Amino acid sequence: MESRRWLAALLVAAGLSLGVLGGAARAQAPLKVLLVLVGGGPHDIEKNPPFLEKALQSAGGVEVTRLAPPAGQQGSGAHLAKLAELKPGDADVVVFYTVGQSLNPQQEAALQGFVEAGGGVVAIHGASASFGGSNTWFRMIGARFAGHAPGTFTLPIAVTPGHPITQGVTDFEIVDEEYTHRFPEGVERNVVARFKQRPANTSEKGGNNDAVWTINVGKGRVVYNALGHGPEAWQHPMWQKLTVQSILWAAGKPREVKVAQ
């Protein structure tokens, strides 16, 4: 009888131990990032994204998958058809470094459903000049590209402290384009970084200097970052830190990371 009790206790203990181990394994599952790419010219999706991917690898606990056109066809958008198949749980965060293209109703519905169910979206630079016919995308990221002064400039950026995205991020200067935007009515944006000043020949006439902001959509989280034109931006330590922390926040797992200086 005593041996049976001992065996039962052992089995219960083993079961509890396996449960704890299983929970630990689930807790350590990598954060899944889907990187959606369409580019061309200075928005080089072959040269620029590896800088961010390296920073994500350095942060740890992140697994990146690309949705990209074939090599040498940066401006092709045929691969975007797969966005219509996106479901909650397929990824934690979808990161867009895109320009141009369009979304059909099936793609829009899949993206909207993904975010509203708790998924994250991070849209970088030319993503606001993407999917111009989509009101869903316009409202999701909170802006549509409206122009910029020709060329790139050394732009001073003021960071708003107190948000997980900006933890440890200080004001910085970056060589980049200074995008201007139109904004949808009724969409609440929480701005976490601004241009301290714009070039003299800016197309911004209303005095808006917003550069990076967050939006809550259903249960999900969205970040738009107007910065990220070329390699000068993608290699910038503060831009990398801001972007990596944006991805972690959008996934609902905010934390501060260190990046190589």
N, C-alpha and C positions, 0 to 999 in steps of 0.2 A: 504493500500500500504506500509506504513511504517513498519507494523508488518511483512509483507512478506519479506521486505529487511532485517529486523533484523533476521528473521528465516534463510534466505539464508546465511547471514554472519555467523551465529552461526554454520550452517552445514559445511561451508567452514573451519571455525576455528577448529571444531571438527575433520574434515578430516585431516587437517594439523597436529593436535595434535596426532591423531592415527598414521599418517605417521612417526612422530618423535619418538613416542613410539616404533613403529615397527622396526625402524632403530636401536634404542637403544637395543632392544631385540636381533636383529641379531648380533650387535656388541659384545654382552655379551655371545653369544653362545660358549659353551666350545670347546677348541681345542681337536680334536679327535685323539687319539694315539692308534694304533694297535700294540700290543706287541707280536711278533712272537717268540716262544720258542721251542728249542730242546736242550737237554743237557744230563747230566750224569756225574757221578764221581764228581770231584771238580767243574765242571760247573753245579751247582745244580740249576735247574730252579724252584724248589719249595722253596728253602731257600733264594736265592739271589734276584730275582726280587722284592719281597715285599719292600726291602730297597729303591729301585728307585721309586716304586709306592707311597710310603709314602712321598718321597721328592717331587714328582710331585703333590701330593695332597696338600702338604704344600705350593707349589708355587701358587696354585689356578688357576682356569679357564681351567683345563685339565681333560678330561674324558678318562680313559684307558680301553680298551677291550683286552682280551687275545685270541690269537690263539695258543693253547697249546695241547699237548697230554693228554690222561687220566692220572689221578693220579697213580703214581707208574710205568709209562711207559715213562720215560723221554727221552729215545733214539728213540722213535717211531716218524716217520715222515709222517704218513698217513694224518694228519690234514693239511699238507702243500698243499695238492691238492686244497684247497680253495683259494690259492693265484692266481690261474688261473681265478678266478671270480673278482679279485680286479679291481675296476674302479676309475677314478678320482672322488673325492668327498666322497668316502667311508670312508676315513680317511684323516687327515692332514699330519700325519707322521706315517710311519711304522718302528718300532724299532725291530731289529733282535738281539737276544741273542741265537745263534744257533751254531751247530757244525755238520760237515758231511752232509749227505743227498745229494739230487740232484734236479735240476729244469728241467722240460720238456719245449718244445718250447712255450706251451700255458702260463705257469707260467712266463717264461722269457718275453714274449710279454706283459703280463698284468703288470708286474713290470716296464718294460721300458716305457710303455704308461702312467702309473701312475705318474712316476717321470717327464717325458718330459712334461706332462700337468701341472706341478706345484706342485706335491706332494713331500713330504720329506721322506728321508730314513736315519736312524741312525743305523749303524752296530757296534756292541760291541764285542770286543775281539775275541772269537772263530768264529765269523761270517766270518772272512777272511779264516777260515779253513772249510767253508761251501760251498756246491755246486761247488765242485772242477772241474767238467766238464763243467761249464758254463762260456763262455767267456763274456757273457752279464753281469753276476754278477762281474766277475774279473774287468771289465772296469768300472762298476758302482761305486764300492767302492774303486777302485784304488789300489788293492793289492791282493796277494794270500799268505797265510801262508807258510813260508819256514823253520820254526824250531825255537827252543829256547833252552837256557841252561836248563838242568833238574832242576826242583824244582822252588820255588819262592824266591825272593830276596827283600831287601829293596832298591827300585829303586828311585833315585833322578830325578824329572821331571822339566824341564825348560819350562815355559809358555811364549808364544809370546803375548805381549800386543797389544791392538788396534783392536781386533776382538770382535764382540758381544758375541761370545762363551766364550771368556776368560775374559770378564769384571768382575773385582773383584776377579779373580782367581790368586793366587800367586804361585810361585814355591813351590813344595811340595815333600815329600817322600811318597812312597806307597809300601806295600808288594804285589808283583804281579809277573807274568811271563813277561819275556822280549821278546816279539815276534819279529821275523825277517820276512821279506817279499820279494817277487818278485813284480815288478811293471810293469803294461802294458805300452807299448810305446804310446806316443801321448796323454796321459791323464794328464791334468794339476791339480796338487794337491796343495792346500794352507795349509802348515803345521802350526799348531797353538800350538803344544806341542811336545817336544823331550825328549828322555832320555839324561840326562847330561852325564851319563856313563853307560856302560853295564857290566855284570859280566865278569870275566876274561875268562870263558869258553864259551862265547857266540858263536853262529854259524854265526853271522854277520861278514863278511870278507871285506865288502866294505866301512865300516865306516858310514853307514846310521843309524841315531838315531831317525828317525821320529816315533812319537807315536800317534798323533791325527792330522787329516787333514780334509779339506772340499773339495768338488768337485761340480761344477755346471753342471747339466745334463739337457739340454733343459731349460725349465722354472723352473725346480725343483732343490733342494739342497740336497746334500748327506754329511754325516759325518761318518768317520770311527774312532773308538777309540780302540787302541790296548790293553788298560788297562781294567781290569774287570774279573780277573780269579776267585776269590773266595770272601767270605764274608768280608775279610780284605779290599778289594778294594771297594766293593759295599756299605760298611758302611762309607767309607772315605768322609769327608765333601767336600774336593776339587774335588774328583771324582764325587760326586753327583751333585755339582754345575756346573761343566764342562758338565756333561751329560744332566742335565735338560736344561741348556742354549743351548746345541747342539740341543735338540729336539725343543725348541722354535724357534731357528734360522732356522732349517730345515722347520718349518711350515711357515716361512716368518713373524713371529711375535717375533722378538728378544727382550729380556729384561733381566735385571739382576734380579736374585732371591737370597733369603737368605735361607740357609739350617742350620739345627741344628748342632752345633759344638760338 
